[in-house]
């Protein structure tokens, strides 16, 4: 009996330590009222991370008592501690709560009665006249940048424009700008502006999750992102705007960047 009493606690302690050290891949799903794609899932204990797909599904490696953090632009941060049930089932469902920016109640102008006709008549508000009221053409789309306006003014010559010769109304500006190289220069400038916007967006969305799991000194981070932008693949990622694919690309480039950085320091 004495030996049995000693052996049983030993195996219980051994079993607990084994479960705590065992790592498993769990599959999870995020449920929320809004978009669930691109939610960042960070294992704070092991500094590993992943991103949810369009259906809110994800997979991540965990062990008992690890802490998982779920974060997204539109949602409140949620943290979950990995328990034994999660280890056994290898599954997890997470419900996220939307951020609500509560504003103080402010009364501006006159108190409204609820009668639409009466309220409009007493509001003293005059509708702004626009170009449609005056019967003139106007542009109601996304405002163009300065470089885009210059390109529009310069014209983008295409061979089909030569058909205008048949009607005697050929605009020579696009041809002259194409010959002088001004059109090409403006297109290149727009490309650089769009790339800078993409770099800023990538920094904002992925810096925290990337550098939490793969450290890099703050002083080298801007240089790293421009190093990534020199890769042609970065332009394609900017077009498709997929955080998951961009993050995988950044992880690969970070390995190369650190290798080059180490070689430079040694020299």
N, C-alpha and C positions, 0 to 999 in steps of 0.2 A: 504493500500500500504506500509505503514511504516513497518508493521510486516513482510510482505512478503520479503521486501528488507533485513531485518535482518536475517530471517530464511534461505534464500538461501545461503548466504556466510557461515553460520554456518554448513549447510550440506555439502557444498563443502570442507570446512576445515576438517570436520569429515571424509568425504570420503577419502581424501588424506591421513590422518593419519591412517585410517583403512587399506588402500592398502599397506602403508609402513610397517605396523606391521604384515601383513598377510604372512604366510609362505606356500609355495607350493612345491610339488615335480615335478621337471622338468625332462624330458627325453631328452637326447642329443645324438649327433653323431659327431665323429671327422673324418674329411676327410684329408688325406695327401697322398703323393706319396709313402711313405714307410709304415712299420708296424705300426698299430694304437692300438695294444694291450698293456696294461700296462701303458697307459698315466695317470699321476697323475692329478686329478682335486681337487683343494683345494679352499674352500670357506674362504677367508681371514677374512671376517667379523665375521662369526660364528665359525671358526676353525673346520669345518667339512670337510670331504674329501671322495673321492672314487677313483676307478681305472677303466679305460675303459676295455671292453672285447675284444675278438678277432676281432669283427666287428667294433670296435671303439665306441660302444654304452655305455652309462652310465646314471645313475640317481642320482640326488642330491637335497637336500632341500635348498631352497633359499627364500629370501624376496626382496622387491624392494630396489634397490641401493646397494645390496651386490656385492662384487668384487670376481669374480672367476678367479683363476690362473691355466693355463694348462701348464704342463711341462713334458718333456721326454728327454731321453739321446740324441736322434737324432734331436730334434726340438728346435727352439727358444721359449723362454718363451712368453706366450700370456695371457693377462689379459682382462677380459670382465666385464663390470658393468651391473647388472641385470636391465632391463628396463620394462616398463609397458607392451609392446608387448610380452615380454618373459613370464611375469606373466600370461597374458591372454591365450597365446597359449600353455603354459606349455611344450615348446619344444625349442631346440637350436641346431644349426649346427655350428661347429667350423672348420675352415681351419687352419692347422698348416704349418709353413714354416720350411724346413729342414735347419740345421746348415751347413754353408759352410765355411770351413777353408781356406781362401785365402792365398796363399803363394807368396812371392816375386819371380819375374822371375829370374832364375839363369841359366847361360850358363856354362855347364861343358864340357870341352874337345873341340872337333872339331865341327864346324858348319856342320849340315847334309844337304844334297842336296835334299833328297826326293827319290833318287834312292836307293832302298833297297840293291841291290847287291854292288853298289859302296860304300855306307855308311858302310856296314859291312866290306868290304875289307880295307877301310881306317881308320877304328875305332881303330885298334890295339888291339881289345878285343879278348882274347882267351877263348874258352868255357871250363868251369871247368870239369875235368874228374870225373865221379862218379863210383859207384860200378857196375852199369849196363854196362858201357863201358868195364869194366874188366871181365865181365862174372861171377861175384861172387854174392851170395845172399846178400840182404841188407834190411833194414827196413825203409820205407818211411812214416810211420804213425806218430801219435802224440807221441812226446818224453815221455818216462816213467819217473816217479819220482824215486828218489833213493830207496825208500821202494818198489816200484813196480818192479824195476830191481832186488832187492834182493829176492823178492817173486818168480819172474820168474826163477832166478838161483836156488833157493831152491827147486822149483817144488811143485805143488799142487797135492798131492796123492789122487787118486780116485780108487775105487775097480776095475774099468775097466782096470786099468794099470796092474793088475795081469795077464791079458791075454798075456802080453809080455813074461811071463814064457814059453809059448808054443814055442816061437821062440828063447828062451834062451838069450833075450836081456833086461831083467828087470833092470831098473835104480833104485838103492837102495836109492839114496839121498832123493827123495820125501818121502819114507817110514820112513827113519831115522829122517827127519825133522818133520814129522807128529808125530812120537812117542815122540820126545824131546820137542815138543810144539813150535818149532821155526816157523813153518808155521802159526800156530794160532796167534802167537805174531806179525808176519809181517802183517797178514790180519787186525789185530786190529789197528796196527800203520797206515796202509793205510786208514782205516775207520776214524781215528781221524784226519788225514791230510785232507781228503775230507770234514769232518765236519767243520774244521777251515776255509777252503775255502768258504764253504756255509755261515758261520757266517759273514765272511768279505763281501761277495756279498750281504747278507741281510742288513747289516749295510749301505753299500754304496747306495743301491737302495731305502730303505724304512725308514731310520732314520729320515730324514727331515720331511716327510709327517706324520709319526707316532707321533713324539714328538712335532710337531707344534700343532696338535689337542689334544694330551694327554701328558702334560708336565711331565718330569722326570729329576731330577738333573743330570747334565753331569757326575758327579762322580759315579753315579749308573748305567749308561747305559751299560757299558761293562759287568758288573755283570748280568744285566737283560738279555742280549743276551745269555750268557752262561747258565742262568737259563732256557731259552727257549730251548736251545740245549739239555738239559737233558731229554726233553720230546721225547718219541719215535716218535710222530707225526712229529717232526721237520725233522727227517731223510727222511720220505716220501715226505715232502714238498720240500726238497732239490733235490730229484729225479725228481719230476714233474716240478719243477722250475716255479711255478705259483705265480706271485707277489700278485695277488688279494687274493688268498687263504692264502698265507703266512701272508699278512697284517691282515686279519681277525683273524688268529691264534695269532699273536703278540698282538692284542688288547685284546683278552681274557686272555692271559698270563700276560699282564701288570696289569690287575685288580688284579690277584692273587699275583703278585710280590709286588705291592704297599701295599696290605693287610699284607703280611708277613713282609715287611719292616717297616710298621707302628707298628706292634706287637713287632718287635725287638727294635725299638727306645723307645717304652714305657717301656720295661723291663730295 
